[in-house]
Amino acid sequence: MLQQRMDPLPLPTEPVSILHLSRTDGIAPGGVDSSVGQLVEALQQRGISAQWYASCGQLPVLGDRRLAAQLRALRPDLLHVHGLWQFPTRLARLLEQELPVLIAPHGMLDAWALARHRWKKAPVWRLWEQQTLERARCLHALSHSEARSIRALGFRGPIAILPNGTPSIDRFQPRPPPPWSERVPAGERVLLFLGRLHTKKGVAPLLEAWNRLGPEARRKGWWLAVVGPEEPLHRLSRHGSAHLDRCLTFGPRFAAEKEGCLAAASAFVLPSLSEGLPLAALEAMSWQLPALLSPACNLTEAYAAGAALKVEPTADDLERGLRELLNLPDAELAAMGARGQALVAAQFSWPRVAAMAAQLYGWLLGEAPCPGFVERQVDP
């Protein structure tokens, strides 16, 4: 399990076959960082020479050529770039004439993400981002929905549909109690929100909907636990958690403490406005938690499997979805959780994802046929 990391990952010192590049914001495990780290670990377990370099974003643009020279010295066979708008795609632009480059936008090209801070992204898009993506050997989408967002921008080259995964769980390993253990009475249930308290995560409409359901939640014996950085919560909603009935807010939890939250929760909610493929939702389903997920989570498989209820990230629809969840009988909640666990095991395990990545790398290096999960070049 990845631990919290505040410093950049060092450059590898030995030649490497597959080199992964990403930018970290210093908050891990979570988001792009966590998925990249777990993918690299899964590849290494398959015997693939894969390494990961990440920067805290402190590298100035003038240092790009120096770092590109250091990467060349590693003689990678392929560069797998994760995320946009930062140093990884700047380096890809310098290196993509010399070796195959695979770029994973991680949801950063969907309409909501592009519209956010457009004034900063537009010049970067014109200067290097669009051209770098067009010259890449292949793009890596986490879902068919993300692939459609990429195509909507006019990209016609190959796109591989390669999802995130989730680690296996040792249910017999002891874990710390959840932070709400002394505040939620025995026998009552907890709906868990786990993640960054960011506008795109839909926290504001979630709190509004929960505020409307206060008396019903009390009658049904449900609580809402919001686990993530506490400070920005008041800026996301006019309802601070302290003013909501049966709503508890806790700081971020990592590793075993995060697992303690998942093990003790009764259901999971993520009403995002924009995602790649959220690890938190996959992990929650692997813990047999029935889920409330917005379409932007890009997990239509969970709806089809009967593992999640679909909710739009609005207060009105979240109120509807929450009320439906609160009124489900215990047997149906358990069945939803079991279906989610089976779905994750079948389609979103890291060994399966690493096997797909190995096929993709083999094709990009000219050593294997094109995998069936790659959308080939689209005709004009």
Secondary structure, 3 states (H helix, E strand, C coil): CCCCCCCCCCCCCCCCCEEEEEECCCCCCCHHHHHHHHHHHHHHHCCCCEEEEEECCCCCHHHHHHHHHHHHHCCCCEEEEECCCCHHHHHHHHHCCCCCEEEECCCCCCHHHHHCCHHHHHHHHHHHHHHHHHHCCEEEECCHHHHHHHHHCCCCCCEEECCCCECCCCCCCCCCCCCCCCCCCCCCEEEEEECCCCHHHCHHHHHHHHHHCHHHHHHHCEEEEEECCCCCHHHHCCCCHHHCCCEEEECCCCHHHHHHHHHHCCEEEECCCCCCCCHHHHHHHHCCCCEEECHHHCCHHHHHHCCEEECCCCHHHHHHHHHHHHCCCHHHHHHHHHHHHHHHHHHCEHHHHHHHHHHHHHHHCCCCCCCCCEECCCCC
